[in-house]
Amino acid sequence: MSWDVRGTTVLLVEDDEVIREATELALRRYGFEIRTAGDGLAGLAAFREREPDVVLLDVMLPELDGISLCRGIREESSVAILMLTARSDAVDVVQGLEAGADDYVTKPFDTMVLVARLRAALRRREPVRPAEDASAGDRLAFGDLELDRDSLEVRRGGRLLSLTPTELRLLLEFTGEPGRVLSRGRLLEQVWDYPASSDTRVVDVHVQRLRMKVGKERIETVRGFGYKLVG
């Protein structure tokens, strides 16, 4: 599905001037509004000055590295964050995702690929529609985990959880079919809107982050197949 990005603001934090200017020019051609910063501290200041729709940041940054910047932004906001990594090295990728990034793009990247990833991140920020059969006060309970299908509020032990839009969509997939094993490929298609053959590390790290919030025992790994929600 095409996604109109006109008016969408992207904060690009990249210390390489050539890459920064080329990326800014390319994204402007697609209709994005771009703000830029050349180091981590400047990026954090720009974010706090006016929150963008998407943050696009490099892993390797002076003053404040991209991982720390990502973690700091995530503590303040659920804004979409995409990391730019110099290589597909597992350490860079996993550290970025664990810090709170929604996704990553490996440099050098094709502009069309980057735009597709940005659009997918924006789609995941769209409000989730409550279940059609949900009624006021309609709740699902899995142990001490409770999901209100009307308000889409999630509580654990009575305490309201703060989930990012991606984490909420992931949890909704699990609660839609509790006890059923969901493959990584299916989760990529349903939550990230990516082909099932895409890199599954983004699924694994987000499941780990979700487990930390809903309880490690609540989402079970079925080795070689995927994950399932247990009651």
Summary of the structure (lengths in Angstrom):
residues: 231
radius of gyration: 18.0
end to end distance: 35.3
largest distance: 53.8
contacts: 716
relative contact order: 0.11
helix: 40%
strand: 21%
